[in-house]
């Protein structure tokens, strides 16, 4: 089964049966980025978003580094526009796969990925 069909099945499943904490599509479909409300982020995501807004301090050395958008899943922007921050994963010893990507300086847009840049959802306040 191709990724396209799998994504369609997931979206249909969520549409008919719902899922806690999911707003709109969980995946980018046809190049469009889904959204998630800030209140629907996991607890650790809401904590990370608050730290980003207050400028730290951040728990990981790599928090705040430039995100280069190599996967081209976020809108194109000039170099240095995006920054990445870790969203702690309970039980994970490493940084895990969850991140918030901020855009702008000061940040004026935010994206959440739970799968290490495979898909993104724009965070809506």
N, C-alpha and C positions, 0 to 999 in steps of 0.2 A: 504494500500500500504506500503510495507516495505521501510525502509530507503535506502536500496540498489537500489531499483527501482526508488525511488524519486530522488536520486542522479544521476542516469543514465539519467532520464528525464531532469533534470536541465542541465547536461552537454550537452546533445543533443540540448536542446533549445539554450544554449549559443553558441554552435558550428554553428548552422544554422542562428540564429537571432542576435547574438552578445550581448554585454553588455558593456557599458562604464566602464572603470576602472578595468576590469577583464582580467587577463593574465593567460592563460592555464586553468586548472580546478580550480573551486572555492572550491572544497572539496577534502579531501583525498579519493582516490578510491583504493580499494584493498590494503590498507596500504601504498600507495604512497602519498607523500605530493605534492600538486600542487605548483605553483610558482606565484608570483606577482612581477612586476617590481617596484622598489622604486618610480618611477615617477607616478605609477598608484595607490599608496596608497592614502587614503583620505588626505586632507590638514593637518589635525591634526596628522595623522600617519607620514607624512614627518617631521612635527615639532618634534614629539617624537623621531624619529630616529636621527635627528640632535642633540637633547639634550643627547641622549644615547652616541653618538659618542664624544661629548665634555665633558662628565662626569657630566652633570647636570648644574644648579640646577633643580630639578624635582618638579613639582607642587603638587604631592601627597606623603604623608608619606610612603606609601607602595611601591612606585616605587623603584626598585632595590633589592627587596626581592628575596630570592631564589624561583625558580619555580621548584617544585618537580616532575613534569611530571607524576602525579598519573594516568592520563588517558592513558598513554603510546602511545600518538599519535605522539610524537617527537622521534627521534632516541635515543636509550639508551645512557646515559652518567653518569659519576660519580657524586655523590652528590655535589651540589654547582656549577655545570657547567652552569646551566640555571638561568637567572634572568628575572623577569617580570616588564613591564612598562605599565602604563596606556596610552591609546590613547583616548583623550577627545572626548566625544560624545556631539555635540551641543544640547542644551535643556535638557540634562540629569543632574540631581542634584547630583547623586552618581557617582562613577567611571565608571559606564556603563559596557558594555561587551567587548569592544575592547581593545586588548593588543598587545604589541610587546614583544616577548621573545627573549632574546639574549643568545648566547652560547659562552663560552670561556672567558678567562681573559688575555688580553683584548678581548672584544667581536669580534668574527670573523665570526659569522653566526647569522642571524636574521629571525624570523618567525612572521607572522601576523595572529591574529585571530579576527574575527569580531563578534564571537558568544560564547565568554567565554569558550574557549578550546574545543568546539565541533569539529572544523575543523581548520586546519592550512595551511598557504601557506608560502613557503620559500621566503624571500625577495631577489630579484636579483637586484644588482646594475646596 
